[in-house]
Each structure stands twice: as structure tokens, then as C-alpha cells.
Amino acid sequence: MADVIIVLVLVVIVLIALKSTRKHMKGESSCCGGGGEIYQALEDKKLDNPIIKENVFKIKGMTCQHCVANVTKAINAVEGVSAQVNLKKEEAHVVYDREVDDQKIISAIQQAGYDVK
């Protein structure tokens, strides 16, 4: 009986792992890793006006350079800000050239699939 329970537990673990792997490979996880895409470095976003503010956002959930690229793209899509994201420090350093509500940046990060600490 114990052997049957062990086998069932292992089958469940394997099924969960396969489901996660499939999701990752289709590019549906918060990490964009799958699909054979090669990471390409992003150019720094140039701001039109002088920098008036800086802020650092702690980000949870980044695991690779693909994640860094996703977060950078998400933040840089917000008008008036430019980001440099650091994987090791788990943070984004954001500079502003105009007044932008921090909630817009937080929302952009969350929509990209990551959490802000």
C-alpha cells in the first residue's frame, strides 16, 4: 500500500513539473524564457528633458536576463521615465524627466508579471 502512495505522489509531482515546463516553454510564465528567443541587450532610453527625480523600486520574481529585459521594457514604456534594472540587487533605478505617479511604474511592473516589494 505504501508503494502505491509513493508512486501516486511521484506521478503528481511529475505532472505538476510538466505543466510548469510547458507553460515556461510557451512563454506564458512571468519569465519569458521559452520559445528559443535569444536575449538582446536593451539600449538605454533617452529622456527629452533634464532629470528631476530618481527612485528605486525593489522587484521580486526576476530570475534571469529575460526578466530584466521584460521589466526594463515595461518601465520604459511609461512616458517620462527611464529605467536601469539590476538582477542581483533585484531593483530598478528609475529617473524621471517630468512628474509621473509612481503607481504607473508599479502597475507596469506588475502587468509584466513581477511584484514590487
The first five atom37 places (N, CA, C, CB, O) and aatype in JSON, in Angstrom:
{
  "aatype": [12, 0, 3, 19, 9, 9, 19, 10, 19, 10, 19, 19, 9, 19, 10, 9, 0, 10, 11, 15, 16, 1, 11, 8, 12, 11, 7, 6, 15, 15, 4, 4, 7, 7, 7, 7, 6, 9, 18, 5, 0, 10, 6, 3, 11, 11, 10, 3, 2, 14, 9, 9, 11, 6, 2, 19, 13, 11, 9, 11, 7, 12, 16, 4, 5, 8, 4, 19, 0, 2, 19, 16, 11, 0, 9, 2, 0, 19, 6, 7, 19, 15, 0, 5, 19, 2, 10, 11, 11, 6, 6, 0, 8, 19, 19, 18, 3, 1, 6, 19, 3, 3, 5, 11, 9, 9, 15, 0, 9, 5, 5, 0, 7, 18, 3, 19, 11],
  "atom_mask": [
    [1, 1, 1, 1, 1],
    [1, 1, 1, 1, 1],
    [1, 1, 1, 1, 1],
    [1, 1, 1, 1, 1],
    [1, 1, 1, 1, 1],
    [1, 1, 1, 1, 1],
    [1, 1, 1, 1, 1],
    [1, 1, 1, 1, 1],
    [1, 1, 1, 1, 1],
    [1, 1, 1, 1, 1],
    [1, 1, 1, 1, 1],
    [1, 1, 1, 1, 1],
    [1, 1, 1, 1, 1],
    [1, 1, 1, 1, 1],
    [1, 1, 1, 1, 1],
    [1, 1, 1, 1, 1],
    [1, 1, 1, 1, 1],
    [1, 1, 1, 1, 1],
    [1, 1, 1, 1, 1],
    [1, 1, 1, 1, 1],
    [1, 1, 1, 1, 1],
    [1, 1, 1, 1, 1],
    [1, 1, 1, 1, 1],
    [1, 1, 1, 1, 1],
    [1, 1, 1, 1, 1],
    [1, 1, 1, 1, 1],
    [1, 1, 1, 0, 1],
    [1, 1, 1, 1, 1],
    [1, 1, 1, 1, 1],
    [1, 1, 1, 1, 1],
    [1, 1, 1, 1, 1],
    [1, 1, 1, 1, 1],
    [1, 1, 1, 0, 1],
    [1, 1, 1, 0, 1],
    [1, 1, 1, 0, 1],
    [1, 1, 1, 0, 1],
    [1, 1, 1, 1, 1],
    [1, 1, 1, 1, 1],
    [1, 1, 1, 1, 1],
    [1, 1, 1, 1, 1],
    [1, 1, 1, 1, 1],
    [1, 1, 1, 1, 1],
    [1, 1, 1, 1, 1],
    [1, 1, 1, 1, 1],
    [1, 1, 1, 1, 1],
    [1, 1, 1, 1, 1],
    [1, 1, 1, 1, 1],
    [1, 1, 1, 1, 1],
    [1, 1, 1, 1, 1],
    [1, 1, 1, 1, 1],
    [1, 1, 1, 1, 1],
    [1, 1, 1, 1, 1],
    [1, 1, 1, 1, 1],
    [1, 1, 1, 1, 1],
    [1, 1, 1, 1, 1],
    [1, 1, 1, 1, 1],
    [1, 1, 1, 1, 1],
    [1, 1, 1, 1, 1],
    [1, 1, 1, 1, 1],
    [1, 1, 1, 1, 1],
    [1, 1, 1, 0, 1],
    [1, 1, 1, 1, 1],
    [1, 1, 1, 1, 1],
    [1, 1, 1, 1, 1],
    [1, 1, 1, 1, 1],
    [1, 1, 1, 1, 1],
    [1, 1, 1, 1, 1],
    [1, 1, 1, 1, 1],
    [1, 1, 1, 1, 1],
    [1, 1, 1, 1, 1],
    [1, 1, 1, 1, 1],
    [1, 1, 1, 1, 1],
    [1, 1, 1, 1, 1],
    [1, 1, 1, 1, 1],
    [1, 1, 1, 1, 1],
    [1, 1, 1, 1, 1],
    [1, 1, 1, 1, 1],
    [1, 1, 1, 1, 1],
    [1, 1, 1, 1, 1],
    [1, 1, 1, 0, 1],
    [1, 1, 1, 1, 1],
    [1, 1, 1, 1, 1],
    [1, 1, 1, 1, 1],
    [1, 1, 1, 1, 1],
    [1, 1, 1, 1, 1],
    [1, 1, 1, 1, 1],
    [1, 1, 1, 1, 1],
    [1, 1, 1, 1, 1],
    [1, 1, 1, 1, 1],
    [1, 1, 1, 1, 1],
    [1, 1, 1, 1, 1],
    [1, 1, 1, 1, 1],
    [1, 1, 1, 1, 1],
    [1, 1, 1, 1, 1],
    [1, 1, 1, 1, 1],
    [1, 1, 1, 1, 1],
    [1, 1, 1, 1, 1],
    [1, 1, 1, 1, 1],
    [1, 1, 1, 1, 1],
    [1, 1, 1, 1, 1],
    [1, 1, 1, 1, 1],
    [1, 1, 1, 1, 1],
    [1, 1, 1, 1, 1],
    [1, 1, 1, 1, 1],
    [1, 1, 1, 1, 1],
    [1, 1, 1, 1, 1],
    [1, 1, 1, 1, 1],
    [1, 1, 1, 1, 1],
    [1, 1, 1, 1, 1],
    [1, 1, 1, 1, 1],
    [1, 1, 1, 1, 1],
    [1, 1, 1, 1, 1],
    [1, 1, 1, 0, 1],
    [1, 1, 1, 1, 1],
    [1, 1, 1, 1, 1],
    [1, 1, 1, 1, 1],
    [1, 1, 1, 1, 1]
  ],
  "atom_positions": [
    [[0.82, -1.2, 0.0], [0.0, 0.0, 0.0], [0.87, 1.27, 0.0], [-0.94, 0.0, 1.21], [0.56, 2.25, -0.68]],
    [[1.94, 1.22, 0.78], [2.84, 2.37, 0.85], [3.48, 2.63, -0.52], [3.93, 2.16, 1.92], [3.69, 3.78, -0.9]],
    [[3.79, 1.57, -1.25], [4.38, 1.72, -2.58], [3.43, 2.44, -3.53], [4.76, 0.35, -3.15], [3.87, 3.27, -4.33]],
    [[2.17, 2.13, -3.45], [1.17, 2.77, -4.31], [1.08, 4.26, -4.0], [-0.21, 2.09, -4.12], [0.99, 5.08, -4.91]],
    [[1.09, 4.61, -2.74], [1.01, 6.01, -2.34], [2.24, 6.77, -2.83], [0.89, 6.14, -0.81], [2.13, 7.89, -3.34]],
    [[3.4, 6.17, -2.69], [4.64, 6.81, -3.15], [4.59, 7.02, -4.67], [5.87, 5.96, -2.77], [4.96, 8.09, -5.16]],
    [[4.15, 6.02, -5.4], [4.05, 6.14, -6.85], [3.07, 7.23, -7.24], [3.63, 4.8, -7.47], [3.34, 8.01, -8.16]],
    [[1.93, 7.31, -6.57], [0.94, 8.35, -6.87], [1.49, 9.74, -6.58], [-0.33, 8.13, -6.04], [1.28, 10.66, -7.37]],
    [[2.2, 9.9, -5.48], [2.81, 11.19, -5.16], [3.82, 11.58, -6.22], [3.49, 11.16, -3.77], [3.84, 12.74, -6.66]],
    [[4.64, 10.64, -6.65], [5.62, 10.93, -7.69], [4.95, 11.29, -9.02], [6.53, 9.73, -7.89], [5.43, 12.18, -9.72]],
    [[3.88, 10.62, -9.36], [3.14, 10.94, -10.59], [2.59, 12.36, -10.53], [2.0, 9.92, -10.81], [2.66, 13.1, -11.51]],
    [[2.04, 12.74, -9.39], [1.51, 14.1, -9.23], [2.62, 15.13, -9.37], [0.8, 14.26, -7.86], [2.45, 16.15, -10.03]],
    [[3.76, 14.87, -8.76], [4.9, 15.79, -8.85], [5.36, 15.93, -10.3], [6.06, 15.32, -7.96], [5.63, 17.04, -10.76]],
    [[5.46, 14.83, -11.0], [5.88, 14.87, -12.4], [4.87, 15.64, -13.25], [6.05, 13.44, -12.95], [5.27, 16.42, -14.12]],
    [[3.59, 15.45, -13.03], [2.56, 16.18, -13.79], [2.65, 17.68, -13.53], [1.17, 15.66, -13.42], [2.52, 18.48, -14.46]],
    [[2.85, 18.06, -12.29], [2.98, 19.49, -11.97], [4.22, 20.06, -12.65], [3.07, 19.7, -10.43], [4.18, 21.16, -13.2]],
    [[5.32, 19.33, -12.61], [6.55, 19.79, -13.25], [6.37, 19.94, -14.76], [7.7, 18.83, -12.95], [6.83, 20.91, -15.35]],
    [[5.7, 18.97, -15.37], [5.46, 19.05, -16.82], [4.58, 20.24, -17.19], [4.82, 17.75, -17.31], [4.81, 20.9, -18.19]],
    [[3.57, 20.5, -16.37], [2.69, 21.64, -16.62], [3.47, 22.95, -16.53], [1.51, 21.65, -15.62], [3.3, 23.82, -17.38]],
    [[4.31, 23.09, -15.51], [5.12, 24.3, -15.36], [6.1, 24.46, -16.5], [5.86, 24.28, -14.03], [6.3, 25.56, -17.01]],
    [[6.73, 23.36, -16.9], [7.69, 23.41, -18.0], [7.0, 23.81, -19.3], [8.39, 22.05, -18.17], [7.52, 24.62, -20.06]],
    [[5.85, 23.25, -19.55], [5.09, 23.58, -20.76], [4.73, 25.08, -20.78], [3.8, 22.72, -20.85], [4.88, 25.74, -21.81]],
    [[4.27, 25.58, -19.65], [3.92, 27.0, -19.55], [5.16, 27.87, -19.79], [3.3, 27.3, -18.16], [5.08, 28.87, -20.49]],
    [[6.28, 27.48, -19.2], [7.51, 28.24, -19.37], [7.97, 28.24, -20.83], [8.61, 27.68, -18.47], [8.36, 29.27, -21.36]],
    [[7.93, 27.09, -21.46], [8.4, 26.96, -22.83], [7.5, 27.68, -23.84], [8.5, 25.51, -23.2], [7.95, 28.06, -24.92]],
    [[6.24, 27.87, -23.49], [5.33, 28.62, -24.36], [5.45, 30.12, -24.12], [3.88, 28.17, -24.14], [4.79, 30.91, -24.8]],
    [[6.29, 30.51, -23.15], [6.49, 31.92, -22.87], [5.36, 32.53, -22.06], [0.0, 0.0, 0.0], [5.17, 33.75, -22.1]],
    [[4.61, 31.71, -21.33], [3.47, 32.22, -20.58], [3.77, 32.45, -19.1], [2.33, 31.26, -20.7], [2.91, 32.94, -18.37]],
    [[4.97, 32.13, -18.66], [5.31, 32.37, -17.27], [5.83, 33.8, -17.15], [6.37, 31.35, -16.76], [6.06, 34.46, -18.16]],
    [[6.01, 34.27, -15.91], [6.5, 35.64, -15.74], [7.89, 35.8, -16.33], [6.5, 36.03, -14.26], [8.28, 36.9, -16.72]],
    [[8.63, 34.72, -16.38], [9.93, 34.73, -17.06], [9.66, 34.35, -18.52], [10.97, 33.74, -16.38], [9.02, 33.33, -18.79]],
    [[10.13, 35.15, -19.43], [9.8, 34.94, -20.84], [10.62, 33.85, -21.49], [9.99, 36.22, -21.6], [10.54, 33.68, -22.71]],
    [[11.39, 33.12, -20.74], [12.41, 32.19, -21.18], [12.17, 31.32, -22.38], [0.0, 0.0, 0.0], [13.12, 31.14, -23.16]],
    [[11.01, 30.75, -22.61], [10.85, 29.73, -23.64], [10.89, 30.24, -25.06], [0.0, 0.0, 0.0], [11.21, 31.4, -25.31]],
    [[10.56, 29.36, -25.97], [10.41, 29.74, -27.37], [11.71, 29.92, -28.12], [0.0, 0.0, 0.0], [11.67, 30.32, -29.28]],
    [[12.84, 29.66, -27.51], [14.11, 29.77, -28.2], [14.55, 31.19, -28.48], [0.0, 0.0, 0.0], [15.47, 31.4, -29.27]],
    [[13.92, 32.19, -27.86], [14.33, 33.57, -28.07], [15.7, 33.8, -27.46], [13.3, 34.54, -27.47], [16.01, 33.26, -26.39]],
    [[16.5, 34.58, -28.12], [17.82, 34.94, -27.6], [17.7, 36.31, -26.97], [18.91, 34.92, -28.72], [17.12, 37.23, -27.55]],
    [[18.27, 36.44, -25.76], [18.23, 37.73, -25.06], [19.03, 38.76, -25.84], [18.79, 37.59, -23.62], [20.15, 38.49, -26.27]],
    [[18.45, 39.92, -26.03], [19.14, 41.03, -26.67], [19.2, 42.19, -25.69], [18.45, 41.44, -27.99], [18.18, 42.56, -25.09]],
    [[20.37, 42.76, -25.54], [20.53, 43.89, -24.62], [19.7, 45.06, -25.1], [22.02, 44.29, -24.5], [19.6, 45.33, -26.3]],
    [[19.1, 45.76, -24.15], [18.29, 46.93, -24.48], [19.15, 48.19, -24.44], [17.1, 47.07, -23.5], [20.04, 48.32, -23.6]],
    [[18.87, 49.09, -25.34], [19.54, 50.38, -25.3], [18.89, 51.22, -24.21], [19.49, 51.1, -26.67], [17.7, 51.08, -23.94]],
    [[19.69, 52.1, -23.59], [19.13, 53.0, -22.59], [18.14, 53.95, -23.25], [20.25, 53.79, -21.87], [18.38, 54.46, -24.35]],
    [[17.03, 54.17, -22.57], [16.02, 55.11, -23.08], [16.51, 56.52, -22.8], [14.62, 54.85, -22.43], [16.87, 56.85, -21.67]],
    [[16.51, 57.36, -23.81], [16.93, 58.75, -23.67], [15.71, 59.6, -23.32], [17.61, 59.27, -24.96], [14.66, 59.5, -23.96]],
    [[15.87, 60.42, -22.31], [14.79, 61.32, -21.9], [14.96, 62.67, -22.6], [14.75, 61.5, -20.35], [16.08, 63.08, -22.9]],
    [[13.84, 63.35, -22.85], [13.86, 64.62, -23.57], [14.25, 65.81, -22.71], [12.53, 64.86, -24.19], [14.82, 66.78, -23.21]],
    [[13.94, 65.74, -21.44], [14.14, 66.87, -20.53], [15.15, 66.5, -19.45], [12.8, 67.3, -19.89], [15.5, 65.33, -19.31]],
    [[15.63, 67.5, -18.69], [16.56, 67.19, -17.59], [15.89, 66.31, -16.53], [17.07, 68.5, -16.95], [14.67, 66.36, -16.34]],
    [[16.69, 65.52, -15.86], [16.18, 64.63, -14.81], [15.77, 65.46, -13.6], [17.24, 63.56, -14.42], [16.54, 66.29, -13.1]],
    [[14.54, 65.22, -13.12], [14.04, 65.97, -11.96], [13.84, 65.09, -10.73], [12.73, 66.66, -12.31], [13.63, 65.61, -9.63]],
    [[13.91, 63.77, -10.9], [13.63, 62.88, -9.78], [14.25, 61.52, -10.07], [12.09, 62.75, -9.54], [14.39, 61.12, -11.23]],
    [[14.61, 60.81, -9.0], [15.1, 59.43, -9.12], [14.4, 58.6, -8.05], [16.66, 59.35, -8.95], [14.04, 59.1, -6.99]],
    [[14.21, 57.32, -8.36], [13.57, 56.42, -7.41], [14.08, 55.0, -7.65], [12.01, 56.49, -7.53], [14.46, 54.65, -8.77]],
    [[14.09, 54.2, -6.6], [14.5, 52.81, -6.71], [13.32, 51.94, -6.3], [15.76, 52.52, -5.83], [12.74, 52.13, -5.23]],
    [[12.98, 50.97, -7.15], [11.89, 50.03, -6.88], [12.5, 48.65, -6.66], [10.85, 50.02, -8.04], [13.25, 48.16, -7.51]],
    [[12.17, 48.02, -5.55], [12.6, 46.66, -5.28], [11.62, 45.73, -5.99], [12.66, 46.36, -3.73], [10.41, 45.86, -5.83]],
    [[12.16, 44.79, -6.77], [11.32, 43.92, -7.6], [11.55, 42.47, -7.22], [11.62, 44.14, -9.11], [12.68, 42.01, -7.08]],
    [[10.46, 41.75, -7.05], [10.51, 40.35, -6.68], [10.06, 39.5, -7.88], [9.62, 40.06, -5.43], [9.08, 39.83, -8.55]],
    [[10.8, 38.41, -8.13], [10.37, 37.48, -9.17], [11.27, 37.43, -10.38], [0.0, 0.0, 0.0], [11.06, 36.59, -11.26]],
    [[12.28, 38.29, -10.46], [13.2, 38.24, -11.6], [14.21, 37.11, -11.38], [13.93, 39.61, -11.8], [14.77, 36.98, -10.29]],
    [[14.42, 36.3, -12.41], [15.34, 35.17, -12.28], [16.44, 35.15, -13.34], [14.58, 33.89, -12.33], [17.4, 34.39, -13.2]],
    [[16.32, 35.96, -14.38], [17.28, 35.88, -15.48], [17.31, 37.21, -16.24], [16.93, 34.71, -16.44], [16.58, 38.15, -15.92]],
    [[18.17, 37.26, -17.26], [18.27, 38.48, -18.05], [17.02, 38.73, -18.89], [19.49, 38.41, -18.96], [16.74, 39.88, -19.25]],
    [[16.27, 37.69, -19.2], [14.99, 37.89, -19.88], [14.04, 38.68, -18.98], [14.35, 36.53, -20.29], [13.31, 39.55, -19.44]],
    [[14.06, 38.35, -17.7], [13.22, 39.07, -16.75], [13.64, 40.54, -16.67], [13.31, 38.42, -15.36], [12.8, 41.43, -16.64]],
    [[14.95, 40.77, -16.64], [15.46, 42.14, -16.62], [14.97, 42.9, -17.84], [17.01, 42.15, -16.56], [14.54, 44.05, -17.73]],
    [[15.04, 42.27, -19.0], [14.58, 42.92, -20.23], [13.08, 43.21, -20.17], [14.89, 42.04, -21.45], [12.65, 44.28, -20.59]],
    [[12.29, 42.26, -19.64], [10.85, 42.48, -19.52], [10.53, 43.67, -18.63], [10.17, 41.22, -18.97], [9.71, 44.51, -18.98]],
    [[11.18, 43.73, -17.47], [10.93, 44.82, -16.53], [11.38, 46.15, -17.12], [11.64, 44.56, -15.18], [10.68, 47.15, -17.0]],
    [[12.56, 46.15, -17.75], [13.08, 47.38, -18.36], [12.12, 47.9, -19.43], [14.48, 47.14, -18.97], [11.8, 49.09, -19.47]],
    [[11.67, 47.0, -20.3], [10.72, 47.4, -21.35], [9.42, 47.94, -20.76], [10.4, 46.21, -22.28], [8.88, 48.94, -21.23]],
    [[8.93, 47.28, -19.72], [7.67, 47.7, -19.1], [7.79, 49.1, -18.51], [7.25, 46.7, -18.02], [6.91, 49.94, -18.69]],
    [[8.88, 49.34, -17.79], [9.05, 50.66, -17.17], [9.31, 51.72, -18.23], [10.21, 50.64, -16.15], [8.74, 52.81, -18.18]],
    [[10.16, 51.41, -19.21], [10.48, 52.39, -20.24], [9.3, 52.72, -21.14], [11.62, 51.88, -21.08], [9.32, 53.72, -21.85]],
    [[8.27, 51.9, -21.12], [7.06, 52.21, -21.88], [6.27, 53.35, -21.25], [6.17, 50.97, -22.0], [5.42, 53.95, -21.91]],
    [[6.54, 53.64, -19.99], [5.89, 54.77, -19.31], [6.57, 56.05, -19.77], [5.95, 54.62, -17.74], [7.79, 56.17, -19.67]],
    [[5.8, 56.98, -20.26], [6.32, 58.24, -20.79], [6.95, 59.06, -19.67], [5.19, 59.04, -21.48], [6.36, 59.24, -18.6]],
    [[8.16, 59.56, -19.92], [8.82, 60.45, -18.97], [9.75, 59.77, -17.98], [0.0, 0.0, 0.0], [10.27, 60.43, -17.08]],
    [[9.97, 58.47, -18.12], [10.88, 57.77, -17.22], [11.83, 56.87, -18.01], [10.08, 56.94, -16.19], [11.54, 56.47, -19.14]],
    [[12.96, 56.56, -17.38], [13.92, 55.63, -17.95], [14.45, 54.76, -16.82], [15.08, 56.39, -18.68], [14.72, 55.25, -15.72]],
    [[14.61, 53.47, -17.09], [14.99, 52.52, -16.04], [16.27, 51.78, -16.37], [13.88, 51.53, -15.8], [16.57, 51.5, -17.53]],
    [[17.02, 51.47, -15.32], [18.12, 50.53, -15.38], [17.81, 49.49, -14.31], [19.53, 51.24, -15.15], [17.67, 49.81, -13.13]],
    [[17.72, 48.24, -14.73], [17.3, 47.15, -13.83], [18.5, 46.28, -13.5], [16.16, 46.3, -14.48], [19.28, 45.91, -14.38]],
    [[18.63, 45.95, -12.21], [19.73, 45.14, -11.73], [19.19, 43.83, -11.17], [20.55, 45.9, -10.66], [18.42, 43.84, -10.2]],
    [[19.58, 42.72, -11.78], [19.08, 41.4, -11.36], [19.6, 41.02, -9.98], [19.49, 40.34, -12.38], [18.82, 40.57, -9.14]],
    [[20.88, 41.2, -9.73], [21.47, 40.8, -8.44], [20.87, 41.58, -7.27], [22.97, 41.0, -8.46], [20.6, 41.0, -6.21]],
    [[20.67, 42.87, -7.46], [20.1, 43.69, -6.39], [18.58, 43.6, -6.35], [20.52, 45.13, -6.57], [17.95, 44.08, -5.4]],
    [[17.98, 42.99, -7.38], [16.53, 42.89, -7.51], [15.86, 44.26, -7.42], [15.97, 41.96, -6.42], [14.93, 44.47, -6.64]],
    [[16.36, 45.19, -8.22], [15.81, 46.54, -8.18], [15.9, 47.23, -9.53], [16.53, 47.36, -7.13], [16.68, 46.86, -10.41]],
    [[15.05, 48.24, -9.65], [15.06, 49.09, -10.84], [15.35, 50.52, -10.39], [13.7, 49.01, -11.62], [14.67, 51.06, -9.51]],
    [[16.36, 51.12, -10.98], [16.68, 52.51, -10.71], [16.0, 53.33, -11.81], [18.26, 52.76, -10.67], [16.32, 53.17, -12.99]],
    [[15.09, 54.18, -11.43], [14.27, 54.92, -12.4], [14.54, 56.4, -12.26], [12.76, 54.62, -12.19], [14.55, 56.95, -11.16]],
    [[14.77, 57.05, -13.4], [14.91, 58.51, -13.44], [13.73, 59.1, -14.19], [16.27, 58.93, -14.11], [13.18, 58.48, -15.1]],
    [[13.35, 60.31, -13.78], [12.16, 60.97, -14.31], [12.57, 62.3, -14.95], [11.1, 61.19, -13.2], [13.45, 62.99, -14.43]],
    [[11.93, 62.66, -16.06], [12.14, 63.99, -16.62], [10.88, 64.84, -16.51], [12.58, 63.87, -18.09], [10.82, 65.96, -17.03]],
    [[9.88, 64.3, -15.83], [8.62, 65.03, -15.57], [7.92, 64.35, -14.4], [7.69, 65.07, -16.84], [8.35, 63.28, -13.95]],
    [[6.87, 64.93, -13.92], [6.11, 64.34, -12.82], [5.34, 63.14, -13.33], [5.15, 65.39, -12.18], [4.5, 63.26, -14.22]],
    [[5.62, 61.98, -12.75], [4.93, 60.74, -13.09], [4.59, 60.05, -11.78], [5.81, 59.81, -14.02], [5.44, 59.91, -10.91]],
    [[3.35, 59.63, -11.65], [2.92, 58.93, -10.45], [3.63, 57.58, -10.36], [1.38, 58.74, -10.44], [3.64, 56.8, -11.32]],
    [[4.23, 57.3, -9.2], [4.95, 56.03, -9.01], [4.03, 54.83, -9.23], [5.56, 55.98, -7.61], [4.5, 53.75, -9.59]],
    [[2.74, 55.0, -9.0], [1.8, 53.9, -9.18], [1.76, 53.44, -10.64], [0.39, 54.32, -8.73], [1.52, 52.26, -10.9]],
    [[2.01, 54.34, -11.59], [2.06, 53.95, -13.01], [3.23, 52.98, -13.24], [2.22, 55.21, -13.91], [3.1, 52.01, -13.99]],
    [[4.34, 53.25, -12.61], [5.51, 52.39, -12.76], [5.27, 51.05, -12.08], [6.77, 53.07, -12.19], [5.59, 49.99, -12.64]],
    [[4.71, 51.09, -10.89], [4.39, 49.86, -10.16], [3.42, 49.01, -10.97], [3.79, 50.18, -8.78], [3.59, 47.79, -11.07]],
    [[2.41, 49.64, -11.56], [1.44, 48.91, -12.38], [2.1, 48.28, -13.6], [0.31, 49.84, -12.82], [1.78, 47.15, -13.97]],
    [[3.01, 49.01, -14.23], [3.71, 48.48, -15.4], [4.53, 47.24, -15.03], [4.63, 49.57, -16.01], [4.55, 46.26, -15.77]],
    [[5.19, 47.3, -13.88], [5.99, 46.16, -13.41], [5.07, 44.97, -13.12], [6.8, 46.53, -12.14], [5.38, 43.84, -13.5]],
    [[3.96, 45.23, -12.46], [3.02, 44.15, -12.13], [2.39, 43.55, -13.38], [1.94, 44.66, -11.18], [2.19, 42.34, -13.45]],
    [[2.07, 44.36, -14.36], [1.5, 43.86, -15.61], [2.49, 43.01, -16.37], [1.03, 45.02, -16.48], [2.1, 42.14, -17.15]],
    [[3.79, 43.25, -16.15], [4.81, 42.44, -16.79], [4.99, 41.1, -16.07], [6.14, 43.19, -16.82], [5.71, 40.23, -16.55]],
    [[4.33, 40.94, -14.9], [4.35, 39.66, -14.2], [5.26, 39.61, -12.99], [0.0, 0.0, 0.0], [5.61, 38.52, -12.54]],
    [[5.64, 40.74, -12.46], [6.57, 40.79, -11.32], [5.93, 41.57, -10.18], [7.93, 41.43, -11.74], [4.98, 42.33, -10.38]],
    [[6.46, 41.38, -8.98], [5.95, 42.07, -7.8], [6.9, 43.16, -7.37], [5.72, 41.09, -6.66], [8.12, 43.04, -7.52]],
    [[6.36, 44.22, -6.82], [7.15, 45.3, -6.26], [7.09, 45.17, -4.75], [6.63, 46.7, -6.74], [6.01, 45.12, -4.15]],
    [[8.27, 45.11, -4.14], [8.35, 44.95, -2.67], [8.01, 46.25, -1.98], [9.76, 44.47, -2.25], [8.03, 46.32, -0.75]]
  ]
}
